[in-house]
Amino acid sequence: MTRFLHSFWIAVLGTALLVPLSNAQDTGRLAGTVTDADTQEPLPGANVTVVGTDRGTSASADGSFRLTGLETGRYDIRVSFVGYRGRTRSVTVRAGETTRLNVALEISQVAADEVVVTGSKRQEKVLEAPVQVEALSAEDIETSGGGTFLSAMASLKGVDFARVGINGQSVSMRGFNNNFNTRLLQLKDGRMAQLPGTGLPQGNFLPTSELDVEQIEVVVGPASALYGPNAHTGVVNVITKSPWDESGVAVDVRGGQEDLLDLNGRVAGTVNENFGWKVTGQYMTATDYEPPTGGPEAADSTHFFGPLGVFNETDLVEDYDIESIRAEGSLYYRFDDGWQAEATYGFSENDNFGVTNNGRNRIKDWQVQYQSLRITGDHWFAQGTHTSNDAGNTYQINGVAAGAEAIYGGAIGNGASPSQARQQALSQLPSLRDANTFVDKGELWDSEIQYSNSFSVGTGTLDLVTGAQYRQFLPDSEGTFLADAGGQDIDETEYGGYLQLDYRPTDALRINAAARVDEHSEYDAQFSPKAAMVYTVAPSHNVRVGYNRAFKSPTILNNSLFITAPGLGPVFRGNSDGFTIREGPTTNATVVRQVDALQPEEVNSIEVGYKGVIGEQLAINLTGYNSWYTDFISPLTQVANPANPENPTFGFENGQLTPPEANQPNGFLWTYFNFGSATVRGLDFGTRYTTTDQKFSVSGNLSLIELSDFEQGDANRELLLNVPNTKVKGSVTMRDVGFDNYFVSASGRWKSAYEFRSGFWDSNKFYDDGEIPSRFTANLTAGYTIPDTGVELKASVTNLFDEGTPDVLGASETERLIWVSATYSFQGLNF
């Protein structure tokens, strides 16, 4: 069956490849220039798109552009450029002729004309989007500083951002964060960018170099109607540059504190307007922050794993060296009739640290690879991606701690002194690390085919987007953390179809509706609808109201976890069939609780919003939402504890005492379960002011969220939002005041104190008042471009005031980080 499905999708993509080779209708060409309306200087890199199709190009170094293979007829051409107001012009293309179109753009005082694609799977202005969409341009990323380009998301409203290391961060939205968060879907150029075995976003395992990032788009809120499973609280899409967007060579060298050395490169070019290519790469190394080793405060001892608290994490790992290697290469071919083919290969290898619900992992030699084929035309889009994953020599630090404590306790029992017992345990660290190394060689097949078009309906325009997706997860842990020992099949498949209709009966009204049905090999079909209306009350002032439903499928880890605890056997288990909890170790003992097999988690959400521009300088964005959640999927939780002296409980699986694989089953059990229903409401407010000369920009945003209602259900479990109730962020950027070619940007974010519980990590255990303290961090970045050299110098300070409180429980205290960089670039390589 698997081979058949793979062959089927390869055949689909192959058919799409053959379409451009068929006889095209009579075609014409479009050519012209894009310039600044005030200075008449060319605008290289300006985007030129054919509205309602996937055709487009970018202006070259002299501002010129050219589109070939356009079918005869009338088109609306959209021309846009960062910092300028976009323009739409109508042209008529005739057979065998070149139609000229010269466009002069005026400077935009605010970013209201930003164009995004992730919110509706087609191009639209942020101002007109029917959902909450945030966008970060390459310029925003440049001025943000931080350890990686994903750090720029810390400034976005509605986004909970945590810095967990020099090259590590976690991102969540709309609450219910945890240290193994799979409620967020990550994409790279529209393809799925998740880890096959765990379902986690790739994050910094993504093979992409910062020099290749064109834009990061974030849909805040449920998005399953277009993106399917696990677009539960939002979508992050990293969009890269094509060779037509930017060709030439760019090299960046960065160095700083904590032994930081970071090298980035990008080379891209085009041949005869039809063939394009690019290669990118990165090598980064540093010494990551060590966790606290003990002190007067409870939070100083968070990284003592194991019940005895004898060994700190710093005793158990070899070092805190981190390393990242990334490489990507792409080939493009543009056919004369508007079709384009693209093939991409990506690779990354990483050494760092990862926070889990049980403790932390020492990530060593973790590799991610992908191969992708994409075909696009005026109305069609198809892609297929194969992602593979290899955990290398990664091991569980908390597992090493448990083994070391067992050796320590045995030595004490044999009469050794504490120092002698400690030394005996530490001498066994190499074998303990090997014993706690886990295998993750999972694979993911992800494919999609999509059709889009625009039609005249009555007095308005109807835009249609429809498509189908197929995903197959092929985990392989060799029994080290999943229940796949001995060749047991735990593969999972997902396939779904979606339809979106977007109707504009008048220039002032937009009605958007979409629905998607997803089938899963383990669950019943899921239906995800959405509907929204956007109304222009005045030019550049839009209000919207919308409804969305989304769901989160249990991951392979939720269903098939299989981890052994020293002395207890495989008591950490996934929940695909359910468990029974009894008062005693026999099947006739009283049932305390029935833990049903996992089902998808669901959210229904209503949003109202306003987006507007006042005086062409001040942008305002306001979103309020109310969300109803059902069937939460818990973190890994102990549900049976025979050692509880007051209320012992025993786990049973299929009528057998857990774990049934052990020589002496004992009844201990940790697993996942569905529980409760909750209502969450919140508000996101943002504003940005830019002076008319573009030399000053000030932005700020406020996010409020609260758990307004919760019903426990049968689980008798407390629910925490696991995020701050209040977040305040702001930035100030100055450019070219007094002299040219420089910028200075300062940013800051504050978040309130909050309770956090995620498996081992419990703020009530580590802080006297039960809350992670409030935290304010500030960043400062400055850059200067040396005229006529192509060289930009930059310096950045992250955590300017050296705030010691961790962003999230489980992370090390991230100290002040200072770095400097030099970037050399030139445009060219167009033949």
N, C-alpha and C positions, 0 to 999 in steps of 0.2 A: 504493500500500500504506500509506504514512504517513497519508494523509488518511483511509483506511478505519479504521485503528487509532484515530486521534484521534476519529473519529465514533463508533466502537464504545464507547469509554470515556465519551464525553459522553452517549451513549444510556443506558449503565448508570447514570450519576449522575442523569440525568433521571428514569429509572424509580424510583430510590430517592427522589427528591423527591416523586413522585406518591403513594408508599405512604402517607404521613401523611394524604393527602386522602381515602383510602377510608374506608368506614364502620367506626368503631372499635367494639370490644365494649363492654359495660357497664363503666364505670369509676368509680373513687372518688378521694378525695383524702387526703393525709397532711399534717398540720400540727402544729407544736409549737414548743418553745423549747430552746435549749442554754445552760446556765449553768455557772458554777464551783461545784463541790460545797461548797466551804468558804465562799465569800463570797456566793453566790447572784447574783453579777454576771453579766450576759449575756456570751457569747463570740461577738462578731461575726466572721464569716468562717469559723466552724466548718464542716467538711465533713460533709454528710449524703448517704450513698450507699445505693442499693438493691443489696445483695450479689448477684452473679451477673448484673447488667445494667449498662448504661451510664448509667442514670438517677442523677441526683444534683443537689444544690443546695448553697448556702452560707447560713449564718445571716446575717440582716441586722443593722443596728446595734443593735437591741434584743434580739438573740439569737433572733428568730423565724425560722421557715422554713416553706416550703409546697411540696408536690409535687402536681401535678394529673395527670389522665389515667392513673392507675395501674389496670391491669386488676384485676378482683376476684380475691382469693386471699390467701395467707399469704406474707409477706416477712420476710427478715432485713435490718434497717436498721443500717448501720455509721455511727457518729458519731465524728469525730476532730478534733483541734485540736493545733497545734504546742505542745509542752510539756506535753500532757495525755495520760493513758491513754485510748485509744479504747474505746468500748463498742459491743456489738452487741445489738440488741433485736429481738424478733419481734413483728410486728403482723399483723392481719387487715384487709384493705381490702374494704369492701362497696360495692355499686353505689349511686351517688348520695349517699353519706355521706362525712363528713370524720372520719377517724380521728386522735385526738390522741396525740402522743408527746412527752413532756417528758423531757429527758435532762440529768443533772448529771454533769460530768466531773471527775475528780480529777487533780491535778497528777502528771505522770510524772517520775520522778527521772532517767531516761535517755531517749535517743532511740530506744528499742527499738520503739516503736509507730509509727515513721515508715512511711507507706504510699507505695509506689512502683508504677509501671505498666510500666516499660521492661524489667525482667528477664524477665517472662513474658507481656507484652502484655495484662495484666489486673492489677487491683489486688491487692496482697499486702503484708504487712508485710516490712520489711527483715529482721527476725529469722527469717522463715520462707522467704525466697527460696531457690530451688534453685541460684542462681549468685551470684557476688560482685557485689553492687550497692552503690554508694556514692551518698549523696544529700546535697545542699546545699540548705537551706531559704532563704527570703528573709532570714531572720534571720542565718543563717550568712554570706550574701553581704554583708549590711550591716556586720557586724563584721570582715570580712576586709580592708577597704581595697583597695589595689592600683589599677592604672591603669584596669581595666575589670572588669565583673562576672565575666568568665571567669577572672580572676586568682584567684578563690576556689578554683578547682580545684587550686591549688598545695598545699593542705593535705591532699588526699585520698591515702589509702594506695594503693599500687600504680600511681600516676600519675606519669609523668615530665613535669615542668613546666619550661618555659624561658621566661624573660622576655626578649623580643627588642626591646623598645622601650616607649615610654610607653603606647601602645595596642596593643601586639603581644605575642603569646605563642604558643608551640607546645606541643602536648600529645601524648603517646604513652603506650603501655602495653605491658608484657610484652616490651620490648626491640626491637632492630632499627629504631631511629629513623633518620631521615635528614632532610635539609633540603627534601625534597619528599615528605612522608609521606602516603601514601594508604591505609594499613592501618587507619585509624580512620574509622568512619561517624558523621557528625554529623546530628542530627535537630532540628527545631524543632516542638514539639507533635506529634511522631510522623511528620512529613513529612520527606523527604530535604532536607538543607541542604548540598549539595556544589556546587562550581563546575563548570559543564557541560564546559568545555574541558579542564581539567587533572585533574579528579576530586578535588581537594583539598577538605577541609572549609572551609566559609565563614568560620569563625572570627570575626574582628572585622568581616568584611563582612556579617555577619548583621544585618538591619535592626532588631532588637529593642532596646528601651530597657531599661535596668536596672530602672526603676520598674515594668515590666510582668512581671518574672520572678517566678514562683511557686516554682519549684524547678528544680535541675539534677540529673539522674539519670545516673549513669555505670555501665554494665556493664563490668567489668574482665575481659577474656578473650574467647575466641572466641564469636561470637553469630550465625553465618550460618544456623543452623537456623531462626531466626525472621526475620532481617533480610537474609539473602542476601549478594550479593557485597560484599566489602570491609569487612564487620563482622568483620575478621580478628583484631584484637587488642582490640576493644571498641567501645562505642557511647556517644556523648554526646547526651543529649536535653534540650534547654532547653524547659521547660514554662512557659507564660505564664498570666496570670490572666484569667478571664472577667469580664464585668461583674457577674455574681452573686457571684463571689469577692470582688471589691473594686470598688465604684463610688465616684464622686466625682472630685475633682481632686487631682493631686499635681504639684508643680513643684520641681525641684532645681537649684541653682546651685553650681558647684564651680570653684575657682581655686587655682593654686599655682605652684610652680617650673616652669621651662622654658616660661614663658608659657602655662601651662595654663589654658584656659577651657572649661568643660563645662556645657551647659544640657540638662536633661532634663524632659520633661513627659508626663503621662498624664491623659486625661479619659475617664471611662466612666460609663454609666448604663443604666437599665432602664425599660421602659414596660409596665405591666400584667402583669408576670411572664412575658410572652411574648416581648417584643422587647428586645434588648440591643445595645449599641454601645460601641466604644472607639476612641480615637485616641491614638497615642503618637508621640513625636519626640525627636530628640537632635541637638545641634550641638556638636562638640568641635574645638578647635584647640590646637596646642602646637608647640614646637620640639623635635624628637626629638634623641636623643643622636648625636653624631658619632663615627665609628670612630677608633681611634688613628691618628696620622699618622707614627709612626716613633719609635724609641727603642732603648735597649740590649737589650731583650728581644725574642725572636723574635715573641712574641704581639703586640708593638706594631706590627707591620707586616703584619697579616693582610689588610688591605684594599687592598693593591697588586695590581691585576689586570693580567694580561699578562706575558709571559715576561721583559721587560726590567725590570719593576718601577719604571718611571719616574713613573707617575701614581698617586697615592692617590685613593680614592673621593671625598675631599673636594675634589679638584681638578676633578672631572668632573660633579658635580651642581650645580644652581642654588642650592639651599638645603636645609635640613632641616625645613622647615615641613610639618606634618602636619595633616590635617583629616578629620573624619568627619561625615557628614550621614545621619540615619536617620529613617524615617517608616513607620508601619504604621497601617492602619485595618481594623476588623472590624465586620461586622453579624451579628447572631444572631437566629434566630426559633425559639421553642419551641412546638411543636404540643401540643394538649391530650392527645393519646394517647401522649406520651412521646418523639416524634421531635424532633430539633433540626437546623436547618440553619445553617451558618456560612460566610460568604464573607470573605476576607481579601486585602488588597493590601499589599505591602511594598516598600520602596525604600531603597537605601543608595548613597552615593558617598563614595569614600575617596581620600585622598592619604597615602601612607606609604612604607615600605620593606619588601621581601620578600626573604628569603634563598632562594636556589636552589642546586642542585648545581653550577652553573657560576659562581656569584658572587652578585650581588644585583640586584634590580630596583628601579628608582625608580617606584613606583606613583603615577600621577597620573590623577585623574578616573575611577577604576574604579567602574563602576556595577553593581549587582545589583538585579534586580526579580523579584518573584514574584506570581502570582495563584493563590489556592487556594480550592477549594470542598469543604466537608466536610458529610456527613450522618451522624447518629448516631441510633440507636434503642435499645430495650432489649437487642437481641441483634445488631443489624447496625451496621456502620460502613463508610463509603465516603468516599474523598477523591481529588481530582485536583489536581495542582499543576503549573504551568508556571513555570519559572525561566529567566530570560535574563540575559546577562552581557555587559558591554562594557568592555574594558580601557582605553578612553579614550586618553590620551597616555602610557601606561606604556612605559618603555624599559629595555633591558638595560644596566646600568652596565658589566658586564664587556665587552660588545660595543663600547661607547664607548671603553673603555680600549684594546682591540685596534686600533681605528681610529686613535686618537690616537698610539699607538706606531708604527703604520705611517707616519703623517705625520712623526713625530719622526725615525724611522730614515731616511726619504727625505731629509729636510732635512740630517741629519748627513752622508749620502752626497754631498750637493751642496755640502759645505763649510761649512755653518752651525755656529756654536758651540752647545754644549748649551743655553744659555739662549735663543738665537735659535730653535733647533729646538723647544724647549718652547713658546715663545710662538706659533710657527706652528701647532702642534697645538692649543693652547688656543683660538686664534682660530676654529677650525673646530668647536668644541663644539656650537653649535646644529644644524648640519647633521649631525653625527655622532649626536646624540640622535634627530633625525628618522629617520636611516637605521636606527637600532636600535629604533625604536618597533614594537611588534607589535600586531596586531589579534586580539582575542578576542571574538567576538560569538556565542558558543555558546548553545544552548538545551537545556533538559532538560524532558521530560515525565515526571512521576512519578505513578502512581496505584495505589490499593490498595482492595480490598474485603475485608471480614472479617466472619465470623459467630462468635459465642460463646454458650455456654449451659451450664447446669449440670443434671446428672441424678442421681437417686438410683440407685445400683447396689449391690445387696446391702445391707450395713450402712453403706456409705460414700457419698461424693459424687464424681462424675466431672465435672470442668470441661473443656470442649472449646473450643479456639480454632482456627479454620481460615481461610485466606484466600489471596488471589492478588495479585501485584503485576506492574505493567508499567512499564518505564522505557525511554525513548528519548533518546539523546544525539545532538544535532545540532550538531557543532562548526563554527566558521567563523572561520578565521584569515586568509583571503585569501592563503594561502601564506606568511605571515610567520614562522610557526614550526611549522606542520603541513603535511602533504603533501596539501593541498586546493586548490592553485592550479589555475586553469582549470576549476573546477567538479568536480574529482575527488571522488567520494563516499566519505567515511570515516565515515559515520554508523554508530552501533552501537545495538543493542536488547538488552534483558534482560527476561525474564519468568519468573516462578516461582510456585510454590504451596507452602504449608506447612500442617502439621497438628500440633497440640499436644494431648496428653491429660494431664490432671493428676488423679490419683486419690488420695483420702484414705479408705482402708478403715477407719481408726480415727482418733481424735483425735491420736494420737501419730505416725502414719506418713503421709508424703506421697510419692507416686511420680510423677515428671514425665518425660515422653518427648515428643520432637518430631522432625520430619524435614521437610526441604525439598528440592525439586528445582528447579534453575535452568537455563534455556536461555539461551545467548548467541549472538549472530549470528556470532561469530568462533571459538567454542570448543565442545567437546563439553559435554553436560549435566553439571552438578555436583550431587552428592548430599551434603547436610549433615545428619547426625543428631545428636541429643543425648539424654542420659538422665541422670537424677539421682534420688537418694533422700534425703529429709530425715526425720530421726527425732528426736522430742522425748524425750530421756532423762529429763528432769524439767521441770516448768513453767519456761518462759523459758530453757531450755537445749537447743539444737538442734545436732545434728551432721549433716553431709551428705557425700555422695560423688557425683561427677558426671563425665560424659564429654561432650566437645564436639568437633565437627569444623567448621572454617571454611576459607574460601578467599578469595583476593584475585585478582580478574581484572586482567590488564594494562589500564591506562588508555588512553584515546585518545592521550595523550602517549607512553606506552610503545610503542604500535603505529605511530603516524604522525608522530612528531617529524621536522622537516625544517628545520634551521637552518644557515645559511651561515657559515663562518669566513672572515675576510678572506684572500684569496689562495689559498684551498683549495677553495672551493665548498661545497655542502651536505653536509658530512661528519658532522654530528650527525643521526642518523637513527633513526626507530623501527624496530622489528623485528617485522613481521607475516608475513614470508616467509622469513626466515633469510638467512645470509651464509656465504661460504666465505673462509677466510683462507689465503693461499698465501705461499711463500717469495719469489716473484718476481712481476713485473707481467703475466705472460702466463698463459693458461688451462692450459698444460701444465706450469707450475711445481708443485712438490710442495705438497700440501695440509698445512698446519700444524694447522688446527682447523676444525671445522664448527660454526657458531653456528646452532642450530636456532631456528625461529620460537617466539615466546614462548607459554607455556602458563600457566594459573592456578597460583598458589602455594598450598600447602595446609598446614594445621596440625591435628594431633590432640592433644587435651589431656585429662588426668585431673586432677581437683581433689578435695581433701578439705578440709573446713572445720568450724569450730565457731563458733557465735554464742550468746552467753549474757548474762544479766543477774543480777548478784549483789546481793542486798539492795536491789533497786529503785533503786540509785544507780550501780553500776559495770557498764558494758557492755564486753564483750570480743568481739573478732572476729578469727579466725585462719583463714588460707587457705594451703594448700600446693598446688603444682601442678607437673606435669611435662608438657612439651609437645614434640612431635616435628614438625619442619618439613621440608618437601621442596620442591624446585623454587623456591628463592628467586629473586625478580626483582631483579636487580642495579640499583644506581644507574647513571646514564649513565657509561659506561666506555670508554676507548680500547682497541680490540681489534686495530687494525692501524696500524703506525707505520713507513712506509717510510724515515723519517729516522733510525731507530735504527742506528747504525754497526756494532754487533755482531750484531744479529739483526733485519734489516729484514723486515717483513711487509706484505702488501698485501691489501686487502679486495675481495671480488667479490660483486656482487648480480645474481642471475639470469644468471650467466656473464659479466658486464661489470665492468670495473675501476671501483671507486668513486671519486668519485661519478659515475654514468653521465651525469648532466645537465650536467656541467662540460665546457667546451671541451677541456680537457686533463685527463682523469681522472688521479688521482695515487695512489690506493690508501689514503689516510687514511680512518679510520672510527672513530667513536664510536657506541655503541649500547647496548641493554639485552639481557640474556640470563638464562636460568634456570641455576642452579648449586646443587650441593651439597644436603646434608641435615644437620640439626643437632638436638640435644636441649638443651632449656633447662629449668631447674628454678628454682623460687623460692618465697619465703614472704612473706606480708603479714600483719603483726600490728598490731592497733589496739585502743586502750582509751580509755574516756571515763568520768570520774567527775563527778557533779553532786551538790551538797549538797542536803539535803532542802528548804531554803528557796529553791532555784534561784538563789542569789546568787553562787555560785562554780561554775565548770566548768573542768575540766582534761582535756585530751586529748593523746594521743601515738600515733605509729605508726612502725613499722619495716618496711622493704621490702628483701629480699635477692633477688638474681637472679644466675645464672651460666650461662655457655655450657659445658655439661658434656661435649659431644661434637660434633665437626664432621667431615664427610667432604667433601672439595673437589669430587669428581666430575671431569669433564673440563675444567672452567674453570681449574683451578690458581689459585684465588683465595682469599685469606684472608677470613674472615668475622669481623666485629666485632659485639658487642652494641650498640655506639653509645649506651649509657646507663650510668650509674654502677651498680656492683654493690651499693652500699649507700646507702640514703636513710633519714634520720631526720627526723621532723617533730613539732611539738608546739605547743600553744596554751594560754593561760590567759585566762579571761574573768571579770570581776567586774561585778556589777550591784547597784545600789541599796544599797550598804553605807554606812551613816551618813546618807545622804539618798536621796531617790527620783529616778527618771527619768534615770538615766545608766548608761553602761557603759564599761568600759575593757577592751581585748583586746590581748594580745601574742602573737605567733606567731613561729616560727622554723623553718627547714629547713636540713639539712646533707646534702650528697651527696659521695661519695668521688670521687677523681680517676679519669679514665677515658679510654681511647683512643676517638677519633672519626674516621671517614672517610666522607665523602659528596661524591664528585666532587672539585671543587677544594679543598674543605675537609678537610684532613688534619692531625690533631694532631701526627703525626710530622714534618711539614714546618714547623710553627710553634712547637713547644715542644721544648726540649732533651731532656726525658725522654720525649717522645712522648705525653704525656697532658695533657688539660685539667685544670688544678689543682682540688683539692677546693674547695668553696665553702659558706660559711654566710651566710645572710641572715636578718634579723629585721625584723618589721613591728610597728607600734604604731598602734592606732586607738582613738579615744574619741568618745563621743557624748552629748549632753544634750538632752532634750526639754523645752521650756519649757511648764509646765502651762497648760492651757486655751487654748492658742494654735494648736495644730497645727503648731508649728515645731520642727524638730530641727536642732541644730547638731552638726557632726562635723568631726574633724580626723584626718589619717592621715599616717604616715611609712612609706614603703616603702624597703627596704634601709637600715635604721636606721644601720648602722655603715659605710655607703658602701663596701661590698665591690666591688672593681674587676674581679674575674675574670668574664668573660662566662658566662652560663648554658650556652650552646652555641656552638660554633665557627661563625662567620659573623655572629653578632649583635654589635652595639656593646656597649661596657661600659655597663651601665645603672647610673647613679649614684643617690644618694639622691634621693627625690622626696617633697616635703612639699606637702600640699594641705588646704584647708578647704572645707566645704560647708554650705549651709543648705537644708533641705527643708521645704516647706509642703504640708500635705495636709488635706483634710476629706472625710468620707464623706457621700454623698447622691446626688442626681441620680436618684432612684428615683421614677417617676411612675405 
